[in-house]
Every structure is written in structure tokens, then in C-alpha cells.
Amino acid sequence: MAGGLRVFVLVAVLLVAGCGRSDAEIAALRSAVEAEMATAPLPVGAQLLRGRFDKGCHDFFECADGPDRAAVYSADLYLGRHLSGPASECASFVGVLRGKGFRLVGGWGGTTFEVNEAACAAGHPGSGTVVRADGKSFSDKASLKFSLLDGDVVAPRYELTYSPREAVVLSEVRLTRSMVAHIRGALDREFVLEAVPEVDGIGAESTGIGQWRVPATATSLRFEVTCDPRDEVWLDAHDPDITGKPYGWGRQVVRCTGAVAIVDMPVELKGDKAHVSMSVYGSPASAQRQPSRNGDYVVRFVSAS
């Protein structure tokens, strides 16, 4: 029995040793990935700094029971000049990409669109996927993502995945102020949170965003609610970490009158994130009974203070 166990262990060790990638294979992979990153479009005088390599995984012995993961290489962009504001830097980068035969693409409601100067001026965060002018992947071997901001700070960087992505069809999408707010996920401007019928490009649960960035000093969030007198709106706002808090501690129920109602919601935030969600029901509603809504509604985020 002991001899059989030793044979089993030896076979298992040999299998593991035979299936993992060698140092030479990983080094060759890194060289190939870095070669792809070296072709990333850069402004004149810019450099890639602080490269970070993740070899990914490709079989059971590396990935355990998870899926294979392609190798990834990320790097910061050093421009060799003073950085300006997000809108101007965003416009500068999309111009550089276009001049080198590429496009920066983003997504909204299942539609892929080009991030252009107009989107930058509207406040788009300037992040997206770099594709060729015809919508094909950055290269035949890799896909490339560009990020302009780290939070609210301009800190451009590239992330290359050593696997091509499917070609995309670019559509003309004119971003409204509310759309941009949803894409950015930041509570720093007035915008439509949810509406039926659609208002300013925003409908009912059009993005599914629940967690938003908010100034860490905020103690109150203000909303503007307009809804059918037969309905009521449940607004929830709280820190994403609600451990130890009773369910619904950040909830307010707005009884609709048909007129505009201003709702100030106190919040206790440990950081710079807030979870905001809402539901509209026929009135009266309760945790046990939530009738379907009767009419139209609009909920806007107004300000944080």
C-alpha cells in the first residue's frame, strides 16, 4: 500500500512538472507581449513607464478550476509635459489615435461608439478600447485599453491583453449630460438618475449602476422626484459597506403628488463611494406588498453636500 502511494505521488509530481510553463516559456511570452505594447500609439515625446506584466494562466495546473487567462501588460504614459484638464487631455489623445489610424471606443446601452472630441468636451472620462479605423482589434494578437483618469486625477495608462478582441461596429452616439454622468459613475453634477419615459437619454434601469463616486466629505445627497399621485418612490442611499446596518437604514419613501419634490438624504460614508438605488411602486407599498407603478416618473440627482 505504501509503495502504491509513493508511485501515485511521484506520477502526480511528474504531471504537474510537465504541464506548467517553464521560465523560458514565460520569458518568451513576456517578450512577445512587450513587443506588442511597444507598437501602442503615443504622442510625440511620450514614453511608457512602470510596466507591469501578468503572465495569466493556460491550463488546469495554473488556473485550478478557473478559465484560461491571457497575459496582460500595463504601463503608465509619461508625456514629458505638464498635464492639463481631463477634457483637453481626452481630446488630445483621441486626436493622436486618429492620426495614427486608430479609434478610441466606448459603450452605452449595448451600443459601441467612438469617443471623440465632442464626447471629451461633454465630460466623458476618456477611457475605452483602442481599435483600428475599421473597428478591428488593436492587432491580430492583442487588444489594448486606454485609461485617462485615476479617480479624478489625470494619469494616462495603457493595458494590453495578449488576445485579440472581436471587431466592433461604431455607431454615432451623442452623449447627453446625464449619459456622461452614468458612464463616469460620479455624483458631481445634476443628472437624470432614472425616468419613464426616457429623459435626457436615461430610461428605467438603463445602466444598472448602483455604486457611485461621491465626495468623501458628503453628508447629504439631494434628489428631485416627480411622479404620478397614485405611486410612491423608494430611494436608498448608503455606504456600500453596510455590515452591521439594518436593511433600509438609508431609505426614504416619497409619496407622489404630481409636483416636484426635493428629497435630502443624510448619508454616513466611510470613503468616497455611495450605493444609490430606487424603485417605483403603486401606493401604498410595503416590504410584503409592492404593487406595480401606475404612471410616469423622473428622478434626478441634484447635489451632494
N, C-alpha and C positions, 0 to 999 in steps of 0.2 A: 504493500500500500504506500509506504513512504517513498519507494523508488518510483512508483507511478506519479506521485505528487511532484517529485523533482523533475520528472520528464515534462509534466504539464507546465510547470513554472518556466522551465527552460524554453519550451516552444512558445509560450506567451511572450517572454522577453525577446526572443528572436523575431517574432511577428511585429512587436512594437518597434524594435530597432530597424526592421526592414521597411516599415511603412512611413515613418517620419521623414521629413525633408532634411537633408544634410546641410551643414553650414555653407558648403559650396553652392548648393542649390538656392539657398536663401540669399546668399550674396549676389548670385546671378540675377535673381528676381529683383533685388533692390536696385541693381544697376539698370535693369530694363525699365523699372518704374521711374527712376530718376531721369533716365533718358527721355521718357515721355514728358515728364514735368518740365524738362529743360526747353521744350518747344512751346510752353504756355506763353500766350501773348502778353507782353509787358510794355508799359510806357517807356519812352526814351529815358535812359539813365536809371531805370528801376532794377532792383535785384530781389531774388528770393533768398530769404534768411531763415534760420532756425528750422530747418527741415526735420520733419518727424515721420518715421517710417513704421507702418504696421503691416507685418507680413501676412496677416489674415490666416485662414486655415483651409485645408482642402481634403481632408479625409476624416474618418471616424476617430483616428488616434489623435488628431489635432483639434477636431471640432466637437469631440464627445458625441452627443446626440443632436447637436445643433446643425444648421445648414452650413454649407461651404461659404467662406467669406473671402472676397477678393482683397488683394493687397491695397493699402491706402498710403498715400504720401501727402502730407500737408506742409505748407510753408507760408510764412508771413511775407508781405511785399514791402520792401523798403524803397521809397520813391526818391530819396535824395533831396527832398524839398519839404517845406512846411506844408502840413495837411490843412486843407480848407474844410468847409462845412460839408455835411452829408450830401446835400442836393448837388453842389458843384462837383464834388469828387465822383458821385454816381454818374453824372453827365460826362465827366472826363473819361471814365473807364468805358462806358458804353461807346463813346466815340473812338477810343483806342481799339476796342474789339472790332468795331465795324470796319475800321481802316485796315485791319489785318485779316478780314474775311470771316469774322465770327459774329455771333449774336449772343446776348445775354437773355435768357428766357425765364419767366416765372409762371405761376399758375394761379388761376382764380376759378372756383366753382367747376373744376374739371376741365377748364379751358387753358391751353398753354398760349402765352403771349410774349411778345418781345418787350423787354424792359428798355424803354427808350428815354430820350431827354425829357419828354413830357411826363413820363411816369416818375422820373427823378425829381422834377420840379414839384410834382404833387406830393412828394414825401415818401415814395417807395424806398424801402431800406437798401436797395442796390445789391441785393443778393439774388443768386439764381444759378442756372446751369449754363455753361458756355457750350454753344453748338456751332457747327459750321453754317454758312449762309443758307444752305438748303435744308437745315433742320437736323442734319445727321450728327452723330456723336462727335465730340471733340476730335477723336482719332479712331482708327479702326481697332485700337487696342485698349482705349481708356476713355473715361468720362471725366469731366472737370467741373467743379463747382467754385463759384466766386462768392466771397462774403466781404462786404464793405465795413460793416459795423460789428463791434464787440459791445453789446448793450447799446448805449447811446454814443459810444466813442468810435471815431473813425479809425479803423485798424484793418486795412485790406489784407486778405489772405486767399490762397488757393488750396483746394483739396482735390487730389486726383485719385480716382479709383481705377485700378488696373482691370477694367472690364468695360466694354462699350455699352452705351445705352441705346434704346430704340430711337429711331428718328422721330421727330415731332413735327406737327403741322402748326405753324404760327398763325394766330388769329389776331385781328385788330380789337383790342380791348381798351376802352377808355376808362381809366380808373377814376372813380369819384373819391371825394374826401373820406366818405365812410368806408369804401372798399380798402383804401390805403390804411386806414386805422385798423381794420380787421387783419390785413396782411401783416402789419407791424406788430399787432398784439399789444399795443401800448395805450394806457389811459392817460393821454396827454393833450387831447383835443376833443371838441364836441363832434359826435358822430351818431349815426343810427345804429343801435345795438341789434334790433330785430323789428320787423314790421310785416304786416299783412294788410293790403297787398304790398309789393316791393316798394321801398322808398330809398332813393339815392343809391340804387344798386344792391340794397340789402333786403332780403326776404326773411322768412321764418327759418331759423337754424341754417342759414346759408353757408356758414363756415364751420360750425361746430367748435369754435374756440371758446374755451371756458376759463383758461388761465391767462391773465393779462399782467403786463409790467405796469407798475404804478409807483410814484414817488414814495420812498420808504418813510417819509415824514407824514404821509397822508393819514388822517384820522376819520375822514368822511368822504363818501362818494355821492355825487348828486346826479339824479336821473330825472328825465322828463317823460311822463307817461300820458298817453291819450288812448282811450279805449271805450268800447261800447258800454252803455249803462247797465246792460244785462250781465256783464262779465266782471272778473277781478284778475289782477296780475300779481303773481307771486315773484318777488325779487329776492335773490340770495346773493350775498357778497361776504366773503370771509377769506382768511388766510388759507392757502392750500393745505397747510398742516393743521388739521382741525382735531388732532389727537387730544382727547380729554374734554372736548367741547361737545355739549349736547347737540344733536341734529337740529338744524334750523335756527341756530343761535343768531345767524346773521340775516334772518328773513324778515321782510316786510310785505304785508298784503295790502295792495292798493285797490280800494273799492272804486270802480269806474263810474264816472258821471257824464262822460262825453266831452268834458272840458279838459284842458291841460292840467295835470297835477305834478307838482315838484316834490320829489322824494329825496330826502337826505338820509343816507345810511351810514351810521357810525361803523368803523372797522378797526380791528386790532391786528396790525401786521407785524410779523417778526422780521420781514425782509422787504423786498421790492416786488412782491407778487400778490395778486388778488385773484380769487376764483369768483367769477360773476356768471350767474345763470338766471333764467327767467322762464315762467310758464304762464299761460293764459287759460283760465277755466270759466265756465259758466258759474254765476254766483247764486247761492253760496257754495263754496267748496270746502273740503276738509281732507285730512290725511286718508280718510276712509272713502270719501266720495269726491270725485273730481270730474264734474260734468264738462262736456265739450264746450268750447267757446261759442259765442253767438255772432260776434261781429268782428270788425277790423280793429287793428291797434298799431301804435307806433311807440317804441321805447327808445329814447336817446340817452346816451351818456353825455353829461354836461360838463362836469369838472370834478377834480379831486382837490381836497384842501386839508 
